[in-house]
Amino acid sequence: MRVTLVNPTPPDACSFGVRSLSAFLKQNGVNVRCVFLPGGVKKFRFNQGYVYAYEDHILEQVVELCKDADLVGFSLMTNYFDRAVQVTQAVRNKLDVPIIWGGIHATVAPEESLEYADIVCRGEGEDATLELLRRLEAGKDYSDVPNLWVRNNGTITRNTIRGPIADLDSLPFADFGLDDHYAFDILTNSVEPMSKELLQRSFPLEPNLEGTFSDHFQRTLSFKIMGTRGCPHHCAFCAEKALTDLYKEEQKCHYYRKRSIDHILAELRQIRQDMPFVESIFMFDDTFTARSTSEIVEFSKRYKEDVGLPFHVQASPTTLNAEKMTAMIDGGLAFIEMGIQTVSARGIDSYNRKSDKDLLLDRVKLMHEYTKQIYSPCYHVILDNPWETSSDVVETVKFILEFPPPFWLKRASLVMYPGTDVNVRAKKEGIIASKDAEHREVYQKHMQMPGFTYPNMLMYMAGFSRFPRFIIRFFTHRMFVKAFDRRVFAPLYKLFYKGMEMAIVLSKGLRSVLKGDFGRIRRYIEHWYT
């Protein structure tokens, strides 16, 4: 049996789900072809929302790669829904082959997914896809396979979920091979056979293009790896809670599981051997510091000995402590991110967060102790929450102003993804009034582009950690908020934002020229082009 797995992905093409599924299927004798369609903003149709438009020749190339498949699979997140629909329809118009959708969107919106696919996989895909393929090969009915919802002659068979894979160490390492892998190449504007050079260009720079490591950490190409499935936190804005609830309801079990340190380090040793161009590691777990202190200490010690590259983690305030931080620094930690999101009472309640201001500030000060040894820490905030007022956002801005520099902010606009608690609440309260509105305001919303409002501009300014705090604090006075928090000023704030972003780019370019770092300029142009 041959299966072709198609994945519309972010520009870095890490594709955890597809690469893990491909490795598992290959281990079990299945012939797998992978097609990665990474893309940034170059093909967006901005006048129709953030809709990514594939060119006809790209769709034709993907169809050609699906011609000999017995099953075509798509893995997608909600913000890649439009892309998956385009490719699915192109395949369906030309080929008579069963199509299955998987990934988080298919899991939380199976009925909608079945408007385009013949089969939907809810939850983990390894065992379900393998059983489906074996039944297809034997010519047997597959409508009762656990995890699958199947559409047949207008009727839908809805099967229950099977238990999650208990031992993640039993799974093979993610498939980063080159054989029968294809990817969209921005430089040729074509789907090309995967090569070492194309794979290398798909790896992200660390921490990213908004900052520069110290001289020791410049120009690092980073490999992303996940050591967990799930998250111990269940934030209302995250679809992880939908997975947790699904397995708890149908299997009475926990979804959060961890790979052993042995297994993670073995994969990283292999990556170092197979991909010598990798210069840093991003432990991409939702909350890497959710591991116990003893696990973090052991990992850091062994990582330093076995891998020895700079690494990057995501932390949460309730799981980080001084002992973990010290161990990670000694092990090679170069960059750390932590979610703040909001400190207002309304925001915390709407997000189901557990941390308070004192705890947050304590963890910020803890990370600040190491800023001479690592890249400036990054803190996440979420804006455009319909349940927060302008005063709530300003409260978080004032809190951010207490942080010791240097640091930087990653600002996101709240996207109420299907399956999340905020989505359910928004529909109940009429904030999302229809399916069309959900597609426009959720599926096609740009998470990295917060609205152009006065409080959001204050937050943007607060992200320049060395900008005089007293100036921003002065403009947080309610007199200014009342006067300037008006829709009519949105074009002015947008112009201010674009001007500042251009100034940042030019300053980085000038610094790179003065340092003779023309490679960084070239890489930035490549990323901008995508």
N, C-alpha and C positions, 0 to 999 in steps of 0.2 A: 504494500500500500504506500502511496505517496500523498503527503499533505503539504500544502503551501500555506505558510503563515505570513500574513501581511500585517504590518504594524505602522500606522501613522504615529510618528514619535516627535518629541522635542528635538532640537538641533543636535543634541549630543548622542542620540540613538543608544542610550544605555539599555532600554527595552527589557527590563527585568523579567516580566511575565513571559514574553515570547522566547527569550533566550533560555529561561529555565525550562519551559515546556519543550522546546526543541531538544535540549540535552536529554531530558527524560524520555522522550519518544525515540530518539536515536539509540539510547541505551537499551530500549526494548524492541529494536529491529525495524523501526519505521523509517522510511525514506523521507526526510524533511528538507524542504526548501524554505528559506527565510527571505522576505522582502521588506526592507526597512525604508520608510519614506520620511526621513527627517526634514523639518522645515521650520523656518523662523517667520519673518514678516513679509518677505519679498513678494509673495503671491497673495497677500491679503487683499480683499475687496473692502476697503474701509467704508465706502458709501453704503454698504449693505450689512453693517455690523462687521465683526471680526470673523469673516468667512474666508477660509483658505480655498483658493481655486486651483485645482490641478489642471495642467495643460493637457490637451487631448493626447499628445504623443506619450506623455507619462502614463496615462491610463491605458493606452494601447500596449505599452511595454509590460505593465503589470499583468494585463490579461494574457499576454503571450507566456509569461512565466507561470501562469495558472493552468495552461492548457492540458498538461499531462497529469493534473492532480485528481485524486479520488475524493478529496475534501479540501476546501479552502477555508481557512480560519482567519478571523480578524480580532485583534485585541485592542481595546480602546478605552480611554478615559472620556468623560463627558465633553471636555473642551476640544476633543478630536472627533466628535460625533459627525460633523459636516464632512470631514475628510473621509471617514469610514463609509458614509453613505455614498459619496461619489464613486469610490473605488468598487464598493459592493455592487452598485448598479451597473457599472461598466462590465464587471465580471458576469453578472446575471444576464445582461443583454447579449453576450457573445458565447457563453458556455453553459452547458447543462451539467452542473456539478453542485452537490450540496454545499451550502455555506453556513458556517457556524460563527457566531459572535461570542467573545468572552471578554474578560476584564471587568473593571469595576462598574462601568456603565451598564454592561449587559447584566451584571448581578443586581443592580439596584433598579433598573428599568427594563426588565425582561420582555414585557408585553410590547413596549415601543420597539425594542430591538428586533422582535419577531415580525415587525412590519417590513423589515429588510432582509433578515436572515431566515433560514429554514430551521435552524437550531440555535439555542442560546445555552451557554454554560454559565451557571451561577456558582460563585465560589471558586475554589481551586480547580485547575483544569487538568492536572496530570492524569490521574486515574480515570476520570470521566472521558477524556479525549482518547486515551488508549483503548478503553472498552468500546467506545463508539467506532473506532477504526477496525477493531477486531470483528465487530458485528457487521460492519459494512463489507469487510473482506469475505466473511462467511455468508453474506447475503441474508442475514437475519434481521429481524425487527429490532430497532434500537429505541423505540419510543418510551421504554421504561427504565432507561439508564439513569441512575441517581445523578443529580446536579443538572440534568438536561431538561429544558423545556423544548418541546418539539411541535412545530406547526405542520399540519397535514390536512389538506383539503378543507381549509378554513377552520379547523378545530385545533385547539392547543392542549397538549398533554403536559401537565405541570408535575414534575417529579420532585420529591423531597431532596434535601441536601445530604450528601454523605459526610462522614466525619472528616475533619481536616487531617492532613498528614502529620502524625504525631512526632516522628523522628525526622527532622529536617536534614540531619546528617546522612540519611539514607538516599538523599537526592544527589545527582551528579552536579558538578560545577556548571555555571551558566555557559551556554554555547557561544563562544567568541571566535569560533573557527572561521575560515574563509571559504571552504568548499560549499558550493550551492547557496551561498549568501549573496544577496544583491542589495544595493542601496542607491537612493537618489543622491547624485553628486551635484552640489550647487555650482561647481566650476564648469561642468560640461552640460548642465541642465538636462540630465539624462539618468536613467536607472542603469547602473553599471555593476559588473561583477565585483564583489568585495575584494579589495586588495589591502595589503598592509598600509599603504599610503592613505587610502580612503578611510580605513578604520582609524588610523592615527589622527586624521583631520576631524573625525567625529568626536574625539575626546575633548572635554571641556578644559579650559584654563582655570587654574585655581588661584585665589578663591573665585574670582570672575573678573570681567573687564571693568568693573567699577572701582577696582582697587589694585594695588600693587603690593606684593610681598616685600619684605626687606630683601636686600640684595641676595641673601642666601636662598630665598624661596622664589625668585623671579622665574618666569617662563616655565611653569610646571604644568604638564599635561596630566590630568587626573583620571584615575580609574574608580568608578563607583561600584560599591559592593554592599549588599544587604545581609546582615547577620540575623535578622528577625523577620517574622511575618506578623503583622499586627502592631498594636501599640498599647501600653498599659493605661494610657489616658484615653478618654472618650469625649473629645471636644465636640461641641454641637455643630461646628462648621466642617467637620471632617467625615468623609465617607467610611473611615475605619470603624466608626461606631455602628454603621449599618451592617458591616461584616460581623462584628462582635455580636450584635443582636440576632442576626440570622443564624449563626451557629449555636448561640445560647438557646434560641427558641426551638430550632428543629433538631439539634443534637445534644442539647443540655451540656455543652462543653465550651471551653475557652478557645478563642481564636489566636491569642497571642502566644507565640512560640519562639524559641531561640535556637540558633545553631551553636554547636560547641566551639570553643576557642580553637581547638585542634583543627576542626573542619574549615573555619575561616582562614586560619593561617596557612593551611595546606593550599587553599585556592589562591591566596595572595603569592605564595612562593611560585606557583605555576604561572601566574600572570607575569611575575618578574622575569621568568624564564622565557615565556612565549612572546612577551611584549616589552622588550628592553627600553622602549621609548617612554613608558609610563614613569612619571617622576614624582607623583604623589597619590595618596589614596583618600577617597571620600567614603567614610563609613556612613552610608546613606539611610541607616535606620531612622525611623521617625524620631525615636529618642534613644540614642546610643547609651546615654548615661542611666537608662533604666536598669541596666545590669547592676548587680550588687557591687559593693566596694571591692570585695575580694576578687570578683571576676575582672573588674577594670584594672586592678593592680596586676593580676596575672597576665591579662591581655597585653598591657603596656610593656611589661618586662619582656615577654616573649616576642612581641611585635618588633621591639627595638633590635632584638637579636636575629630574628628570622627575616624581617622585611627591611627595616631601616630607612623607610622613606617618610617624608613629612605626611601627616594625616590630618583629616578634617572631620569634625563630628557635629551632630545636632544634639543639643541638651534641652532639658526642661528645668525650671526653677526648683521643683520639688524633688528632683532626682540627682542634682549636682551637689557635691560637697568638696571640702578642701582636700581630702585624701585622694579622691578620684582625680581632681584637677592636677594635683602634684604628680600623681602617677602618670597621667596622660602627657603632661609636659615632658617628663623624663623619657617617655616612650617615643616622643617625636611629634606631639600635637603642634600643629602650625596654625590652625584656624578653628574657631568654635562659634556656633550660632545658638541663639536661645530665643524662644518665643515669649514676648511680652504681651502682645495683642492689644490689651487695653487695661486700664486700672479703674475705670468707672464702675460703679455698682451695677448699672444697667447692662454694661457690656459684659462684665464677668458673668452675670446671671444668664445672659442670652447665649454665651459660649460654653457654659458649664465648666468654667475654669475654677481651679482650687487655690491658686496662690494669691497672697496679699502683697501690699506695697512693701512692707518691711522685709518679707522674704525675698521679693524681687530685687530690692536695692542691695540686700546682703549678697545675693549671687552676682549681681553686677560688680560690686566692689571686689568680690573674690576673683572674678575674671580679670579685673583691672590690675590686680597684683602681678599679673604675668604679661602685661602688654609690651614689655621690653624683650620678651622671648618669643612672642607669637604675633601674627597679624592682628590688627585691631578687631575686637569681637564685633559680631553682627547681632542686632536685636530686631525681631520681627514685630511689626504692628499691623493691625487690620483696621482699615478705614471704610467709610460708606456703610456703616451698620444702620439699618433703618430704625432700630430700637435705641440707638444712642442719639443724644442731642449734640448740638455744637459745643455746649458747655462740657459735655462728657469728653469729647475729643480734646478740647483745650486742657482738661484735667490731665489727660495722658501726656500731652505736650509738656505741661509743667513738670510732670514727673520725670520725663526723659531729660529735661534740662538739669536735673540733679545728678545725672550720670557723669562720672569723671571721664574726660577724654583720654585717649582717642577711642572712638567707636564709630560705627555707621549703622544706619537703619535700612531695613528691607521693608518697604511699605507695600501693602497689598490691599486691593479692593475686595470687600467681602463678596464672594461668589456663593450663592446658595444652591450648591450642587444637589441633584436628586439623591434621595436616600439619607440626607443629613437632617438633623433636627431643625436647623434653621430653615430648610426648605419646607418641611412639614408645617412649621409655624407660619411661614410667610404665606403659604396657600390657605391656611385656616383663617388668617387675618385679612386676606384679600390683597396682600402686597404683591403676590404673584397671582394674577387674576385669571389666567388662561394658559393653555399649552403654548399658544403662539408667543405669549409674553414670556414664558419660561425659556423658550428657545432664544428669544431676542435678548433677555436680561440675564440669562444664566449660561446657556450653551455657548453663546457667541460673545460673552463678556470677557474683556481682557483683564485678568487678575492683577497684572503688573501696572495697570494704568488707573490709579484712584481718581475720583472726580476732582474737578478744578473748583474747589471751594476755599474759603478763607481759612478754616481750621486745618484743612489738608495742606495748605501752603505753609502754615506755621509748622506742621509736622515735618514737611520737607526741609524747611530751614533748620529745624532742630537736629536733623540728620547730619548737618555739617558741624561735627562735634567741637571744632576749634573756632567756630564763629562766636563772637561775644554773646554770652548767654543773656546778659542784661537787656540787650536790644530785643531779642525774641520775647523775653519775659515781659517787656514793656508792651509789646503788641498783643499779648494774651489778655490784657485788661478787657473786662466785659464791655467797656465803652467802644473799643475798636471792633470787638466781635459783633456787637449789635450793629455797628455802622457799616461794616464791610462784608458781613456774611450774607450776601445777596447774590441771587442768580445773575443779575445784570453784570456783575464783575467777573464772571467765569472766563470770558475771553481774555481779560487782563491777566488772570492767574495762569491761564494756559500759555500765554506769551512769556510770562515770567519763568515758568517751568522750562519751556523750550530754550529760552535764552541761557538759563543756568546750565542746562544739560550741554548745550553747545560750548559754553565756556569751560566746563569740566573736560570735555573731549579735547579741546584745543590745548588746555594746560597739560593734560597727560601726553599729548603728542609732542608738545614743546619739551617736556622733561625727557621723553624718550629720545628725541633728537639730540639733546644736550648730552645724554648718556651714551649716544651711539647705538641705542637699542632699536634698530630698524626692523628687526624681526617682530617685535611687539606691534609696531605700526602695521606691518603686513598682516599679522593675525587679526588685529582689530578690524582692518578693512574687510577681511574675509568674513568675520562674524557679522559686521554691519551689512554686508551684501546678502547674507541669509535672511 
